[in-house]
Amino acid sequence: MNLAPQVETAELSDTDLDTVSGGQAGGSPAGVGAAAGLYAEVGPLSVAAGLGAGVSPQGVAADLNLNAAALH
């Protein structure tokens, strides 16, 4: 007798997986999106920033990032 718990599994398409895992809200062809970025380097200091947003029937997605580095 096998007493190990049994787990039922199912296969999901990439589209279904995006839906259940959050996915890409701005990825629909019916959606609208925009992005902008900035990179500056002065001597040993560099800064990069980016901003993105998208709206689709699935929802709203937003992205903001900032990176800075300094070398001596």
Residue, then its C-alpha position, 0 to 999 in steps of 0.5 A: m500500500n502506497l501512503a504517499p500523498q497523491v497530487e493531481t497535475a495539469e498542463l497549462s499553456d503559456t497564455d494560461l500561465d501568464t493569466v494565473s501568475g500575473g503575466q504581462a498585463g500590457g502584453s495584449p495586442a489590444g493594449v497600450g503601453a509606453a516606456a522611457g529610459l535615461y542613462a548618464e555617466v560622469g567619470p566613475l559614476s553611472v546612473a540608469a533609470g527606466l519607467g514603463a506602463g501598460v494598459s490592456p483588457q487584463g489590467v494595468a502594469a507599471d515598472l520603475n527601476l533605478n541603478a547606480a554604480a561608482l568605481h574608484 
